[in-house]
C-alpha cells in the first residue's frame, strides 16, 4: 500500500514538472526573441505560436505539448509495470495541470488541448476504448475547424464529444471520471474564448 502511494506521488510529481515545460514560450523566445505572452492572445499554446511565430513553429509546439501528455503516461507505465489505471490517470492529469498552470511561468500557461490529447492516447494503451473516443473527438475537431475556421470552437466541440462518448462507451469508471475532470479543465481554460464566441468576436484562421 505504501509503495503504491509512493509510486503514485512520484509519477504525479514528475508528470507535473514535465507538463510545466513551456515549449510555446521557449520556441517563441528562441525563434523570434519575444515573450509570446505579450503577443496575440497571450497564450503559450500552439495556436498562438502558429499565429505569431509561424506555422512550422506552431506545429512543432503542438507536437511537443502532445508528447508531454503522452510520455507522462507511457513512461510511467514502462517504469512501473504494476501501476494502476488510477495512478496513470493521475499522472496524465498532473501533466495537463503542469501545462495549464506551469511551475516555471508563475502558474500561467496554456489551455491543455494538445497535452490532453497526448494523455488520452497514452491511456489508450491501458483502456483501448479510449483510442476510439480519441479518433471520434479528433474527427469532430477537424470537421468543426474546417467549417468555422475557429480553433477554440473546434476544441470545445471535440471536448463535448470526448466526454459524451467516454460515458457511452464501455470504459472503466475511473476513465469516465477522468473524462469529466479533463473536459472541465479544458472548458475552464476556454472561458474567455466562450465569451468571445457568444459576442461573435472570436479569432478565425
C-alpha positions, -999 to +999 in steps of 0.1 A: +000+000+000+028+024+010+047+016-022+016+022-043+012+056-027+048+065-032+047+054-068+015+074-075+030+105-058+063+101-078+047+098-112+023+126-105+051+150-094+073+140-123+044+144-148+035+178-134+071+190-139+072+176-174+039+193-182+052+226-168+079+228-195+065+258-216+075+248-251+055+276-267+073+302-246+107+286-253+102+283-290+089+319-294+119+332-273+145+312-293+130+318-328+119+355-325+133+366-292+099+375-279+078+367-249+048+350-266+026+361-236+028+397-249+016+389-284-016+377-300-039+361-275-011+360-249-014+322-247+017+300-247-001+272-267+004+261-303-024+281-318-009+315-306+026+304-316+013+295-350-002+329-355+026+350-341+058+330-348+048+309-379+030+277-389+060+253-387+068+265-352+031+262-341+031+226-354+063+219-335+048+233-303+017+212-307+038+181-311+059+189-281+029+197-260+012+165-271+043+145-262+043+159-227+009+142-220+017+111-239+051+105-223+038+113-188+015+082-191+036+059-212+069+063-193+051+059-160+037+026-172+071+015-185+089+023-153+062+008-131+047-022-148+022-029-120+009+007-118-028+010-116-051+027-141-060+053-114-023+062-110-018+065-147-049+088-149-035+109-121-002+111-139-019+123-171-040+149-152-008+161-135+008+167-169-022+187-180-022+207-148+015+214-154+008+227-189-022+248-177-006+261-145+032+257-151+056+259-123+081+278-145+058+306-156+041+316-123+013+291-129+000+309-161+001+285-190-018+271-219-053+256-224-042+219-224-058+206-256-027+191-271-014+178-238-048+163-231-048+145-264-014+130-256-027+118-223-057+102-239-036+084-265-012+072-238-041+059-216-055+042-247-028+015-243-044+007-209-080+013-219-083+005-256-118+020-259-102+055-253-085+052-287-118+051-305-131+080-284-100+100-293-105+093-330-141+104-330-131+135-310-103+143-334-127+139-363-151+163-347-123+188-341-113+187-378-148+190-392-157+220-370-124+237-377-128+232-415-164+246-413-159+275-389-121+281-390-123+287-352-098+266-332-114+273-299-149+262-310-134+231-326-117+223-293-148+228-272-170+207-295-143+180-295-142+180-257-180+176-256-178+147-280-150+132-259-169+135-226-202+121-241-186+091-258-165+083-227-197+078-208-215+060-236-187+035-243-179+006-221-149+021-203-137+017-167-154+040-142-121+057-134-117+066-171-152+081-171-144+103-141-111+112-159-130+123-190-152+146-168-123+162-150-102+167-182-132+182-200-138+205-171-102+217-172-103+224-210-136+243-209-125+263-178-094+273-198-115+284-227-139+306-207-126+338-225-130+321-258-165+311-250-173+348-241-158+359-274-178+332-293-210+345-277-201+380-287-191+368-322-156+383-318-135+351-317-105+348-340-107+328-372-080+313-394 
